[in-house]
Amino acid sequence: MTIDSLLRPVVNNCGLSRKIAKLIAATGISPDMLSLLALLSAAIAGLFFFIAGLRGDHPLLLVAGIFVAINAVLDAIDGVLAREAGIASKRGDFLDHVIDRYADMFIICGIIFGGYVNWETGLLAIIGILLTSYMGTQAQAVGLGRIYGGIMGRADRLLLIIGATILTWLYPHHYRILGYSFLGWSILIFAVLCNFTAIQRFFYVWRRLSP
């Protein structure tokens, strides 16, 4: 039995992403450059989440959501570009995953420091996100190959943040459900489901290791 995230198979099997990658390859832009641009977009998104939260400036919040979407697109394309150009490498894969973790932290911390959720919930979300990634790479370290599966992968998280950002933009920042804004609820969901995903990956690997 295998496990997989909700959206990763869709992204990997999307013919549009391969077409876009071919167009980008023709320009000479490298996958590493796309990864760095993805990191920059995540940093900008985090900054705008922070500023928008402090000022209650909803137009800035929408800008943050746009940069999260840019990060998601670039992150989906860089690996496809490397494969289409025939230059996929372990070094590029390593850089991509390091950048993804920094990008995750920029975005999540921007939301936390912007006051959209309490720091305790934010900390649990960060732990879940980092442990989810760790379980995937640790599986590779013990010879089982990298694991991306589980109920909440990175593509799922980014889509949820984009949706929550739009809802928070449409409704006033003070509009809350059980004390949480829409963005706050997205982080609360991460705190639960990302830790659950980490546990999923742990037992998936554990069952496949020889006693």
PyRosetta script that sets phi, psi and omega in degrees:
from pyrosetta import init, pose_from_sequence

init()
pose = pose_from_sequence("MTIDSLLRPVVNNCGLSRKIAKLIAATGISPDMLSLLALLSAAIAGLFFFIAGLRGDHPLLLVAGIFVAINAVLDAIDGVLAREAGIASKRGDFLDHVIDRYADMFIICGIIFGGYVNWETGLLAIIGILLTSYMGTQAQAVGLGRIYGGIMGRADRLLLIIGATILTWLYPHHYRILGYSFLGWSILIFAVLCNFTAIQRFFYVWRRLSP")
pose.set_psi(1, 141.3)
pose.set_omega(1, 177.5)
pose.set_phi(2, -117.5)
pose.set_psi(2, 160.4)
pose.set_omega(2, 174.8)
pose.set_phi(3, -119.3)
pose.set_psi(3, 150.2)
pose.set_omega(3, 178.0)
pose.set_phi(4, -149.2)
pose.set_psi(4, 153.4)
pose.set_omega(4, 177.3)
pose.set_phi(5, -74.9)
pose.set_psi(5, 169.2)
pose.set_omega(5, -174.3)
pose.set_phi(6, -70.0)
pose.set_psi(6, -41.9)
pose.set_omega(6, -171.3)
pose.set_phi(7, -105.7)
pose.set_psi(7, -17.5)
pose.set_omega(7, -175.9)
pose.set_phi(8, -57.9)
pose.set_psi(8, -44.0)
pose.set_omega(8, 178.2)
pose.set_phi(9, -60.2)
pose.set_psi(9, -35.7)
pose.set_omega(9, 178.9)
pose.set_phi(10, -64.3)
pose.set_psi(10, -44.2)
pose.set_omega(10, -179.6)
pose.set_phi(11, -64.6)
pose.set_psi(11, -45.8)
pose.set_omega(11, -177.1)
pose.set_phi(12, -65.8)
pose.set_psi(12, -32.2)
pose.set_omega(12, -176.1)
pose.set_phi(13, -97.4)
pose.set_psi(13, 8.4)
pose.set_omega(13, -177.3)
pose.set_phi(14, -78.8)
pose.set_psi(14, 118.2)
pose.set_omega(14, 178.9)
pose.set_phi(15, -65.4)
pose.set_psi(15, -29.4)
pose.set_omega(15, -179.8)
pose.set_phi(16, -62.6)
pose.set_psi(16, -39.6)
pose.set_omega(16, -179.4)
pose.set_phi(17, -63.2)
pose.set_psi(17, -36.5)
pose.set_omega(17, 178.2)
pose.set_phi(18, -69.2)
pose.set_psi(18, -37.5)
pose.set_omega(18, 177.9)
pose.set_phi(19, -65.0)
pose.set_psi(19, -42.7)
pose.set_omega(19, 178.1)
pose.set_phi(20, -63.9)
pose.set_psi(20, -41.7)
pose.set_omega(20, -179.9)
pose.set_phi(21, -61.0)
pose.set_psi(21, -39.8)
pose.set_omega(21, 179.1)
pose.set_phi(22, -64.9)
pose.set_psi(22, -39.4)
pose.set_omega(22, 178.2)
pose.set_phi(23, -65.4)
pose.set_psi(23, -41.6)
pose.set_omega(23, 179.5)
pose.set_phi(24, -67.5)
pose.set_psi(24, -39.5)
pose.set_omega(24, 179.7)
pose.set_phi(25, -58.4)
pose.set_psi(25, -34.7)
pose.set_omega(25, -179.0)
pose.set_phi(26, -67.8)
pose.set_psi(26, -22.0)
pose.set_omega(26, -180.0)
pose.set_phi(27, -83.8)
pose.set_psi(27, -13.7)
pose.set_omega(27, -179.3)
pose.set_phi(28, 90.2)
pose.set_psi(28, 2.0)
pose.set_omega(28, 177.7)
pose.set_phi(29, -71.0)
pose.set_psi(29, 133.0)
pose.set_omega(29, -176.4)
pose.set_phi(30, -87.9)
pose.set_psi(30, 156.8)
pose.set_omega(30, 175.4)
pose.set_phi(31, -59.0)
pose.set_psi(31, -37.8)
pose.set_omega(31, 179.3)
pose.set_phi(32, -62.9)
pose.set_psi(32, -36.6)
pose.set_omega(32, 178.3)
pose.set_phi(33, -65.9)
pose.set_psi(33, -39.2)
pose.set_omega(33, 177.0)
pose.set_phi(34, -63.8)
pose.set_psi(34, -39.9)
pose.set_omega(34, 179.2)
pose.set_phi(35, -62.5)
pose.set_psi(35, -41.2)
pose.set_omega(35, 179.3)
pose.set_phi(36, -68.2)
pose.set_psi(36, -37.2)
pose.set_omega(36, 176.5)
pose.set_phi(37, -66.2)
pose.set_psi(37, -35.1)
pose.set_omega(37, 176.5)
pose.set_phi(38, -63.5)
pose.set_psi(38, -41.5)
pose.set_omega(38, 177.9)
pose.set_phi(39, -63.2)
pose.set_psi(39, -43.9)
pose.set_omega(39, 179.6)
pose.set_phi(40, -61.6)
pose.set_psi(40, -42.5)
pose.set_omega(40, -179.9)
pose.set_phi(41, -64.4)
pose.set_psi(41, -36.9)
pose.set_omega(41, 178.0)
pose.set_phi(42, -66.5)
pose.set_psi(42, -40.6)
pose.set_omega(42, 179.0)
pose.set_phi(43, -63.9)
pose.set_psi(43, -41.5)
pose.set_omega(43, 178.5)
pose.set_phi(44, -65.7)
pose.set_psi(44, -41.3)
pose.set_omega(44, 178.0)
pose.set_phi(45, -59.6)
pose.set_psi(45, -47.0)
pose.set_omega(45, 179.5)
pose.set_phi(46, -60.0)
pose.set_psi(46, -41.4)
pose.set_omega(46, 179.8)
pose.set_phi(47, -63.2)
pose.set_psi(47, -43.6)
pose.set_omega(47, -179.0)
pose.set_phi(48, -70.3)
pose.set_psi(48, -34.5)
pose.set_omega(48, 173.9)
pose.set_phi(49, -60.0)
pose.set_psi(49, -44.5)
pose.set_omega(49, -178.3)
pose.set_phi(50, -63.5)
pose.set_psi(50, -49.8)
pose.set_omega(50, -178.0)
pose.set_phi(51, -66.4)
pose.set_psi(51, -43.4)
pose.set_omega(51, -179.4)
pose.set_phi(52, -61.8)
pose.set_psi(52, -38.9)
pose.set_omega(52, 179.3)
pose.set_phi(53, -66.6)
pose.set_psi(53, -40.3)
pose.set_omega(53, -179.0)
pose.set_phi(54, -69.5)
pose.set_psi(54, -38.8)
pose.set_omega(54, -175.6)
pose.set_phi(55, -92.0)
pose.set_psi(55, -13.8)
pose.set_omega(55, -172.9)
pose.set_phi(56, 66.1)
pose.set_psi(56, 30.6)
pose.set_omega(56, -175.4)
pose.set_phi(57, -93.6)
pose.set_psi(57, 100.2)
pose.set_omega(57, -174.1)
pose.set_phi(58, -69.9)
pose.set_psi(58, -33.8)
pose.set_omega(58, 173.9)
pose.set_phi(59, -58.0)
pose.set_psi(59, -38.9)
pose.set_omega(59, 177.6)
pose.set_phi(60, -65.5)
pose.set_psi(60, -33.4)
pose.set_omega(60, 178.2)
pose.set_phi(61, -62.7)
pose.set_psi(61, -40.1)
pose.set_omega(61, 178.0)
pose.set_phi(62, -65.0)
pose.set_psi(62, -37.9)
pose.set_omega(62, 176.5)
pose.set_phi(63, -60.6)
pose.set_psi(63, -41.8)
pose.set_omega(63, 177.5)
pose.set_phi(64, -58.2)
pose.set_psi(64, -44.8)
pose.set_omega(64, 179.4)
pose.set_phi(65, -62.9)
pose.set_psi(65, -36.9)
pose.set_omega(65, 178.6)
pose.set_phi(66, -63.4)
pose.set_psi(66, -42.0)
pose.set_omega(66, -179.2)
pose.set_phi(67, -71.4)
pose.set_psi(67, -29.5)
pose.set_omega(67, 172.4)
pose.set_phi(68, -63.8)
pose.set_psi(68, -41.9)
pose.set_omega(68, 178.6)
pose.set_phi(69, -63.6)
pose.set_psi(69, -40.1)
pose.set_omega(69, 177.5)
pose.set_phi(70, -62.1)
pose.set_psi(70, -43.8)
pose.set_omega(70, 177.3)
pose.set_phi(71, -58.7)
pose.set_psi(71, -42.7)
pose.set_omega(71, -178.8)
pose.set_phi(72, -63.5)
pose.set_psi(72, -42.9)
pose.set_omega(72, -179.2)
pose.set_phi(73, -65.9)
pose.set_psi(73, -47.8)
pose.set_omega(73, -179.0)
pose.set_phi(74, -63.5)
pose.set_psi(74, -38.4)
pose.set_omega(74, 178.9)
pose.set_phi(75, -66.1)
pose.set_psi(75, -32.5)
pose.set_omega(75, 178.9)
pose.set_phi(76, -75.0)
pose.set_psi(76, -26.9)
pose.set_omega(76, -173.3)
pose.set_phi(77, -90.8)
pose.set_psi(77, -31.6)
pose.set_omega(77, -170.6)
pose.set_phi(78, -60.8)
pose.set_psi(78, -42.8)
pose.set_omega(78, 178.4)
pose.set_phi(79, -68.0)
pose.set_psi(79, -38.8)
pose.set_omega(79, 178.1)
pose.set_phi(80, -63.8)
pose.set_psi(80, -40.6)
pose.set_omega(80, 178.6)
pose.set_phi(81, -61.3)
pose.set_psi(81, -42.8)
pose.set_omega(81, 179.8)
pose.set_phi(82, -61.7)
pose.set_psi(82, -41.2)
pose.set_omega(82, -180.0)
pose.set_phi(83, -71.3)
pose.set_psi(83, -40.9)
pose.set_omega(83, -179.9)
pose.set_phi(84, -65.7)
pose.set_psi(84, -35.2)
pose.set_omega(84, -179.5)
pose.set_phi(85, -84.2)
pose.set_psi(85, -6.7)
pose.set_omega(85, 179.7)
pose.set_phi(86, 71.3)
pose.set_psi(86, 27.6)
pose.set_omega(86, -177.8)
pose.set_phi(87, -122.7)
pose.set_psi(87, 20.1)
pose.set_omega(87, 176.8)
pose.set_phi(88, -61.0)
pose.set_psi(88, 135.9)
pose.set_omega(88, -177.7)
pose.set_phi(89, -147.8)
pose.set_psi(89, 162.1)
pose.set_omega(89, 176.6)
pose.set_phi(90, -64.4)
pose.set_psi(90, -35.9)
pose.set_omega(90, 179.5)
pose.set_phi(91, -63.5)
pose.set_psi(91, -43.8)
pose.set_omega(91, 178.3)
pose.set_phi(92, -66.2)
pose.set_psi(92, -38.9)
pose.set_omega(92, 178.7)
pose.set_phi(93, -64.2)
pose.set_psi(93, -40.8)
pose.set_omega(93, 178.2)
pose.set_phi(94, -62.4)
pose.set_psi(94, -47.2)
pose.set_omega(94, 179.5)
pose.set_phi(95, -60.7)
pose.set_psi(95, -42.6)
pose.set_omega(95, -178.6)
pose.set_phi(96, -59.9)
pose.set_psi(96, -44.1)
pose.set_omega(96, -177.3)
pose.set_phi(97, -73.3)
pose.set_psi(97, -34.1)
pose.set_omega(97, 175.2)
pose.set_phi(98, -64.4)
pose.set_psi(98, -45.6)
pose.set_omega(98, 179.6)
pose.set_phi(99, -62.4)
pose.set_psi(99, -39.7)
pose.set_omega(99, 178.7)
pose.set_phi(100, -58.5)
pose.set_psi(100, -41.7)
pose.set_omega(100, -178.6)
pose.set_phi(101, -68.4)
pose.set_psi(101, -41.7)
pose.set_omega(101, 176.1)
pose.set_phi(102, -63.0)
pose.set_psi(102, -41.1)
pose.set_omega(102, 179.2)
pose.set_phi(103, -61.0)
pose.set_psi(103, -43.9)
pose.set_omega(103, 177.3)
pose.set_phi(104, -56.8)
pose.set_psi(104, -45.2)
pose.set_omega(104, -177.1)
pose.set_phi(105, -68.1)
pose.set_psi(105, -39.1)
pose.set_omega(105, 177.5)
pose.set_phi(106, -58.5)
pose.set_psi(106, -47.3)
pose.set_omega(106, -176.6)
pose.set_phi(107, -68.3)
pose.set_psi(107, -49.9)
pose.set_omega(107, -177.1)
pose.set_phi(108, -64.7)
pose.set_psi(108, -42.9)
pose.set_omega(108, -179.7)
pose.set_phi(109, -67.1)
pose.set_psi(109, -33.5)
pose.set_omega(109, 176.2)
pose.set_phi(110, -61.3)
pose.set_psi(110, -40.8)
pose.set_omega(110, 178.6)
pose.set_phi(111, -67.7)
pose.set_psi(111, -42.4)
pose.set_omega(111, -179.5)
pose.set_phi(112, -65.3)
pose.set_psi(112, -51.3)
pose.set_omega(112, -177.2)
pose.set_phi(113, -70.5)
pose.set_psi(113, -19.3)
pose.set_omega(113, 175.0)
pose.set_phi(114, -76.6)
pose.set_psi(114, -6.2)
pose.set_omega(114, 175.6)
pose.set_phi(115, 85.4)
pose.set_psi(115, 17.1)
pose.set_omega(115, -179.4)
pose.set_phi(116, -81.8)
pose.set_psi(116, -11.9)
pose.set_omega(116, 179.1)
pose.set_phi(117, -156.4)
pose.set_psi(117, 154.8)
pose.set_omega(117, 178.7)
pose.set_phi(118, -72.6)
pose.set_psi(118, 156.2)
pose.set_omega(118, -173.4)
pose.set_phi(119, -68.1)
pose.set_psi(119, -28.0)
pose.set_omega(119, 179.9)
pose.set_phi(120, -63.7)
pose.set_psi(120, -45.4)
pose.set_omega(120, 177.6)
pose.set_phi(121, -66.0)
pose.set_psi(121, -40.5)
pose.set_omega(121, 178.5)
pose.set_phi(122, -60.9)
pose.set_psi(122, -40.1)
pose.set_omega(122, 179.4)
pose.set_phi(123, -64.2)
pose.set_psi(123, -42.9)
pose.set_omega(123, 177.9)
pose.set_phi(124, -62.0)
pose.set_psi(124, -37.4)
pose.set_omega(124, 178.1)
pose.set_phi(125, -65.4)
pose.set_psi(125, -43.3)
pose.set_omega(125, 179.2)
pose.set_phi(126, -62.0)
pose.set_psi(126, -44.1)
pose.set_omega(126, 178.3)
pose.set_phi(127, -59.1)
pose.set_psi(127, -45.5)
pose.set_omega(127, -179.5)
pose.set_phi(128, -62.5)
pose.set_psi(128, -43.0)
pose.set_omega(128, -179.6)
pose.set_phi(129, -63.9)
pose.set_psi(129, -46.5)
pose.set_omega(129, -178.6)
pose.set_phi(130, -67.7)
pose.set_psi(130, -40.0)
pose.set_omega(130, 179.1)
pose.set_phi(131, -68.3)
pose.set_psi(131, -34.7)
pose.set_omega(131, 176.3)
pose.set_phi(132, -59.8)
pose.set_psi(132, -46.8)
pose.set_omega(132, 178.2)
pose.set_phi(133, -64.5)
pose.set_psi(133, -42.7)
pose.set_omega(133, -178.8)
pose.set_phi(134, -60.3)
pose.set_psi(134, -43.2)
pose.set_omega(134, -179.7)
pose.set_phi(135, -61.8)
pose.set_psi(135, -37.6)
pose.set_omega(135, 179.2)
pose.set_phi(136, -66.1)
pose.set_psi(136, -43.6)
pose.set_omega(136, -179.5)
pose.set_phi(137, -75.1)
pose.set_psi(137, -32.4)
pose.set_omega(137, 178.7)
pose.set_phi(138, -67.0)
pose.set_psi(138, -33.4)
pose.set_omega(138, 175.0)
pose.set_phi(139, -61.0)
pose.set_psi(139, -40.1)
pose.set_omega(139, 177.6)
pose.set_phi(140, -65.8)
pose.set_psi(140, -37.9)
pose.set_omega(140, -178.7)
pose.set_phi(141, -64.3)
pose.set_psi(141, -30.5)
pose.set_omega(141, -179.3)
pose.set_phi(142, -95.6)
pose.set_psi(142, 12.5)
pose.set_omega(142, 171.3)
pose.set_phi(143, 91.8)
pose.set_psi(143, 12.3)
pose.set_omega(143, -178.4)
pose.set_phi(144, -99.3)
pose.set_psi(144, -2.7)
pose.set_omega(144, -176.4)
pose.set_phi(145, 86.7)
pose.set_psi(145, 154.7)
pose.set_omega(145, -178.1)
pose.set_phi(146, -68.9)
pose.set_psi(146, 140.8)
pose.set_omega(146, -179.3)
pose.set_phi(147, -113.7)
pose.set_psi(147, 128.7)
pose.set_omega(147, 179.4)
pose.set_phi(148, -109.9)
pose.set_psi(148, -4.8)
pose.set_omega(148, -169.1)
pose.set_phi(149, -78.1)
pose.set_psi(149, 179.8)
pose.set_omega(149, -177.9)
pose.set_phi(150, 122.4)
pose.set_psi(150, 170.3)
pose.set_omega(150, -173.5)
pose.set_phi(151, -69.8)
pose.set_psi(151, -24.9)
pose.set_omega(151, -175.6)
pose.set_phi(152, -135.1)
pose.set_psi(152, 95.1)
pose.set_omega(152, 176.4)
pose.set_phi(153, -93.0)
pose.set_psi(153, -178.1)
pose.set_omega(153, -176.1)
pose.set_phi(154, -65.8)
pose.set_psi(154, -41.3)
pose.set_omega(154, 179.4)
pose.set_phi(155, -60.9)
pose.set_psi(155, -39.2)
pose.set_omega(155, 178.1)
pose.set_phi(156, -63.6)
pose.set_psi(156, -42.0)
pose.set_omega(156, -179.2)
pose.set_phi(157, -63.8)
pose.set_psi(157, -44.4)
pose.set_omega(157, -177.9)
pose.set_phi(158, -64.5)
pose.set_psi(158, -41.2)
pose.set_omega(158, 178.7)
pose.set_phi(159, -63.3)
pose.set_psi(159, -40.6)
pose.set_omega(159, 179.4)
pose.set_phi(160, -65.0)
pose.set_psi(160, -40.7)
pose.set_omega(160, 178.9)
pose.set_phi(161, -64.4)
pose.set_psi(161, -42.4)
pose.set_omega(161, 179.5)
pose.set_phi(162, -61.3)
pose.set_psi(162, -46.5)
pose.set_omega(162, 179.1)
pose.set_phi(163, -62.4)
pose.set_psi(163, -43.7)
pose.set_omega(163, 180.0)
pose.set_phi(164, -66.1)
pose.set_psi(164, -35.2)
pose.set_omega(164, 178.2)
pose.set_phi(165, -64.6)
pose.set_psi(165, -43.9)
pose.set_omega(165, 179.1)
pose.set_phi(166, -61.6)
pose.set_psi(166, -43.8)
pose.set_omega(166, 179.8)
pose.set_phi(167, -65.4)
pose.set_psi(167, -39.3)
pose.set_omega(167, 179.0)
pose.set_phi(168, -68.3)
pose.set_psi(168, -32.8)
pose.set_omega(168, 177.3)
pose.set_phi(169, -70.0)
pose.set_psi(169, -39.6)
pose.set_omega(169, -178.1)
pose.set_phi(170, -70.2)
pose.set_psi(170, -32.7)
pose.set_omega(170, -178.2)
pose.set_phi(171, -113.0)
pose.set_psi(171, 150.7)
pose.set_omega(171, -177.4)
pose.set_phi(172, -57.0)
pose.set_psi(172, 149.8)
pose.set_omega(172, -179.5)
pose.set_phi(173, -59.5)
pose.set_psi(173, -29.7)
pose.set_omega(173, -178.3)
pose.set_phi(174, -79.4)
pose.set_psi(174, -6.9)
pose.set_omega(174, 178.5)
pose.set_phi(175, -74.7)
pose.set_psi(175, 115.3)
pose.set_omega(175, -175.6)
pose.set_phi(176, -132.6)
pose.set_psi(176, 150.4)
pose.set_omega(176, 175.9)
pose.set_phi(177, -115.0)
pose.set_psi(177, 116.1)
pose.set_omega(177, -176.5)
pose.set_phi(178, 53.8)
pose.set_psi(178, 36.9)
pose.set_omega(178, 174.8)
pose.set_phi(179, 89.9)
pose.set_psi(179, -4.6)
pose.set_omega(179, -177.7)
pose.set_phi(180, -116.0)
pose.set_psi(180, 138.5)
pose.set_omega(180, 169.6)
pose.set_phi(181, -73.3)
pose.set_psi(181, 173.2)
pose.set_omega(181, 178.0)
pose.set_phi(182, -61.5)
pose.set_psi(182, -41.6)
pose.set_omega(182, 176.5)
pose.set_phi(183, -65.0)
pose.set_psi(183, -37.0)
pose.set_omega(183, 176.5)
pose.set_phi(184, -61.4)
pose.set_psi(184, -41.0)
pose.set_omega(184, 178.0)
pose.set_phi(185, -63.9)
pose.set_psi(185, -35.8)
pose.set_omega(185, 178.6)
pose.set_phi(186, -63.1)
pose.set_psi(186, -40.3)
pose.set_omega(186, 178.7)
pose.set_phi(187, -69.5)
pose.set_psi(187, -37.8)
pose.set_omega(187, 176.5)
pose.set_phi(188, -62.3)
pose.set_psi(188, -40.9)
pose.set_omega(188, 177.2)
pose.set_phi(189, -62.2)
pose.set_psi(189, -40.4)
pose.set_omega(189, 176.7)
pose.set_phi(190, -62.1)
pose.set_psi(190, -41.9)
pose.set_omega(190, -178.2)
pose.set_phi(191, -58.5)
pose.set_psi(191, -34.1)
pose.set_omega(191, 179.9)
pose.set_phi(192, -87.2)
pose.set_psi(192, -54.8)
pose.set_omega(192, -170.4)
pose.set_phi(193, -76.8)
pose.set_psi(193, -30.5)
pose.set_omega(193, 177.8)
pose.set_phi(194, -69.7)
pose.set_psi(194, -38.9)
pose.set_omega(194, 175.8)
pose.set_phi(195, -67.8)
pose.set_psi(195, -36.1)
pose.set_omega(195, 175.7)
pose.set_phi(196, -64.1)
pose.set_psi(196, -39.7)
pose.set_omega(196, 177.8)
pose.set_phi(197, -63.4)
pose.set_psi(197, -41.1)
pose.set_omega(197, 177.6)
pose.set_phi(198, -60.1)
pose.set_psi(198, -41.0)
pose.set_omega(198, 178.1)
pose.set_phi(199, -66.7)
pose.set_psi(199, -40.6)
pose.set_omega(199, 176.1)
pose.set_phi(200, -55.4)
pose.set_psi(200, -49.1)
pose.set_omega(200, -178.1)
pose.set_phi(201, -64.7)
pose.set_psi(201, -39.1)
pose.set_omega(201, 179.4)
pose.set_phi(202, -58.1)
pose.set_psi(202, -51.2)
pose.set_omega(202, -176.9)
pose.set_phi(203, -71.0)
pose.set_psi(203, -30.6)
pose.set_omega(203, 175.8)
pose.set_phi(204, -60.9)
pose.set_psi(204, -44.4)
pose.set_omega(204, 179.0)
pose.set_phi(205, -72.2)
pose.set_psi(205, -43.1)
pose.set_omega(205, -176.5)
pose.set_phi(206, -57.1)
pose.set_psi(206, -41.2)
pose.set_omega(206, -178.8)
pose.set_phi(207, -68.7)
pose.set_psi(207, -19.2)
pose.set_omega(207, -176.1)
pose.set_phi(208, -101.2)
pose.set_psi(208, -3.8)
pose.set_omega(208, 177.6)
pose.set_phi(209, -89.0)
pose.set_psi(209, 138.8)
pose.set_omega(209, 178.5)
pose.set_phi(210, -68.3)
pose.set_psi(210, 142.3)
pose.set_omega(210, 179.3)
pose.set_phi(211, -59.3)
pose.dump_pdb("model.pdb")
